[in-house]
Amino acid sequence: MRENIAGTTFCEILKAGYPQAIAWIRGNADNRQLSGVVKFYDTPYEGILVEAEVYGLPEIQENETSGYYALHIHEKGDCTLPFDQTGGHYSRNPAPHPYHSGDMPPLLSNHGYAWSAFYDERLTIAEIIGRSVIIHAKPDDFTTQPAGNAGEKIGCGVIHLE
């Protein structure tokens, strides 16, 4: 008999496939091939489950790059090109980077494709509706203020109720 642990619960939530909120990601003018979806699920715990699936991330040819792309929730849900109206990283309480509520684990691209799922107790579905999910051109360094030196905003999607 399987033990009822959080990981088992999260797998069941993802398998059921009924997110409470969703953001459809599209690329900027230089990354029109970029697309994807970020889904947000309620959990029986204090936080939410986030699932991201992204296609068409730029291929990285440089030797010293990792294939990582920063992923953040930004304050405003305005994905008008060139994604410069999204505001800063969302944060429920004032905090330095990388302790904003909207600072999320990076995406790891494999031939332009990334899939990720994680649990986050710093967010609720209600507080992220109308905000944006941003994919940046570079990895987050988790140090530089105010936003981790993550570079250009190459992907954007507005979070809305599903």
C-alpha positions as CSV (number, residue, x, y, z in Angstrom):
1,M,0.0,0.0,0.0
2,R,1.4,3.4,-1.0
3,E,2.0,5.8,1.8
4,N,-0.1,9.0,1.6
5,I,2.7,11.6,1.2
6,A,2.7,15.1,-0.4
7,G,4.5,13.8,-3.5
8,T,1.8,11.2,-4.1
9,T,-0.9,13.9,-3.6
10,F,0.9,16.2,-6.1
11,C,1.1,13.4,-8.7
12,E,-2.6,12.7,-8.3
13,I,-3.4,16.4,-8.8
14,L,-1.3,16.6,-12.0
15,K,-2.8,13.4,-13.3
16,A,-6.3,14.7,-12.8
17,G,-5.3,17.8,-14.9
18,Y,-7.8,20.4,-13.6
19,P,-5.8,23.6,-12.8
20,Q,-7.6,26.4,-11.1
21,A,-5.6,29.0,-13.0
22,I,-3.5,29.1,-16.2
23,A,-1.2,31.3,-18.2
24,W,-0.7,30.7,-22.0
25,I,2.9,31.8,-22.8
26,R,3.9,33.5,-26.1
27,G,7.3,34.7,-27.2
28,N,8.4,38.2,-27.9
29,A,9.2,39.5,-31.4
30,D,12.6,37.8,-31.5
31,N,11.3,34.5,-30.1
32,R,8.0,33.9,-32.0
33,Q,8.5,30.2,-31.8
34,L,8.3,30.3,-28.0
35,S,5.0,29.0,-26.6
36,G,3.8,27.1,-23.6
37,V,1.5,26.9,-20.6
38,V,1.9,27.4,-16.9
39,K,-0.8,25.8,-14.8
40,F,-1.6,26.5,-11.1
41,Y,-3.3,24.0,-8.9
42,D,-4.8,24.3,-5.4
43,T,-3.5,21.7,-3.0
44,P,-4.8,20.4,0.4
45,Y,-1.7,22.1,1.9
46,E,-1.1,25.8,2.4
47,G,0.3,26.4,-1.1
48,I,-0.1,25.7,-4.8
49,L,1.3,23.3,-7.3
50,V,2.8,24.9,-10.4
51,E,3.4,23.0,-13.7
52,A,5.2,24.6,-16.6
53,E,5.6,23.3,-20.1
54,V,7.4,25.4,-22.7
55,Y,8.4,24.9,-26.3
56,G,10.7,26.9,-28.6
57,L,13.1,28.2,-26.0
58,P,16.1,29.7,-27.9
59,E,18.9,27.2,-28.5
60,I,21.9,28.2,-26.5
61,Q,25.2,27.8,-28.5
62,E,27.6,29.4,-26.2
63,N,29.9,27.1,-24.2
64,E,29.4,28.8,-20.8
65,T,25.6,28.9,-20.8
66,S,23.5,26.4,-18.9
67,G,20.2,26.2,-20.8
68,Y,18.5,27.6,-17.8
69,Y,15.8,30.4,-18.1
70,A,14.5,32.5,-15.3
71,L,10.8,32.1,-14.5
72,H,9.0,34.7,-12.4
73,I,5.5,36.0,-11.6
74,H,5.4,39.7,-12.3
75,E,3.1,42.3,-10.7
76,K,1.1,43.3,-13.7
77,G,-0.7,41.2,-16.3
78,D,0.1,43.2,-19.4
79,C,1.8,41.1,-22.0
80,T,1.8,43.8,-24.7
81,L,5.0,43.5,-26.7
82,P,7.8,44.0,-25.8
83,F,6.6,42.8,-22.3
84,D,7.8,46.0,-20.7
85,Q,4.6,46.8,-18.8
86,T,4.7,43.8,-16.4
87,G,6.2,45.6,-13.5
88,G,8.6,44.0,-11.1
89,H,8.5,40.6,-9.5
90,Y,5.4,40.0,-7.5
91,S,5.9,39.9,-3.8
92,R,3.2,39.7,-1.2
93,N,5.5,41.2,1.4
94,P,8.5,43.5,0.7
95,A,11.6,41.4,0.3
96,P,14.9,41.4,-1.6
97,H,15.4,39.1,-4.6
98,P,15.3,36.0,-4.6
99,Y,12.7,36.1,-1.7
100,H,9.9,37.7,-3.7
101,S,6.7,35.5,-3.7
102,G,7.0,35.4,-7.5
103,D,10.5,34.1,-7.7
104,M,10.3,30.6,-9.0
105,P,12.7,27.8,-9.9
106,P,14.4,28.2,-13.3
107,L,13.4,26.3,-16.4
108,L,15.9,23.8,-17.8
109,S,15.8,23.7,-21.6
110,N,16.6,20.5,-23.6
111,H,16.6,21.3,-27.3
112,G,14.2,24.2,-26.7
113,Y,11.7,22.2,-24.5
114,A,11.3,22.5,-20.7
115,W,8.9,20.9,-18.3
116,S,8.8,21.6,-14.6
117,A,6.5,21.1,-11.6
118,F,7.0,22.4,-8.1
119,Y,5.1,23.2,-4.9
120,D,5.2,26.7,-3.5
121,E,3.6,27.7,-0.2
122,R,4.3,31.5,-0.8
123,L,1.5,31.9,-3.2
124,T,-2.3,31.4,-3.5
125,I,-4.4,31.2,-6.6
126,A,-6.4,34.3,-5.7
127,E,-3.4,36.6,-5.4
128,I,-1.8,35.7,-8.7
129,I,-4.9,36.1,-10.9
130,G,-4.3,39.0,-13.4
131,R,-0.6,38.9,-12.9
132,S,1.9,37.7,-15.5
133,V,4.3,34.8,-15.9
134,I,7.6,35.9,-17.4
135,I,10.4,33.8,-19.0
136,H,13.7,35.6,-19.2
137,A,16.5,35.1,-21.7
138,K,19.1,34.2,-19.0
139,P,19.2,32.2,-15.8
140,D,18.5,34.0,-12.6
141,D,21.7,34.5,-10.5
142,F,19.6,34.6,-7.3
143,T,21.8,37.5,-6.1
144,T,21.6,40.6,-8.2
145,Q,19.0,43.2,-7.1
146,P,16.3,43.8,-7.9
147,A,15.6,40.9,-10.3
148,G,18.5,38.4,-10.5
149,N,20.2,39.8,-13.7
150,A,17.9,37.5,-15.8
151,G,18.0,39.5,-18.9
152,E,15.3,40.3,-21.5
153,K,11.7,39.2,-21.1
154,I,11.3,36.6,-23.9
155,G,8.0,35.0,-22.9
156,C,4.9,36.3,-21.2
157,G,1.4,35.0,-20.3
158,V,-1.3,36.5,-18.2
159,I,-2.6,34.3,-15.3
160,H,-6.4,33.8,-15.4
161,L,-8.9,31.5,-13.8
162,E,-9.4,28.3,-15.7
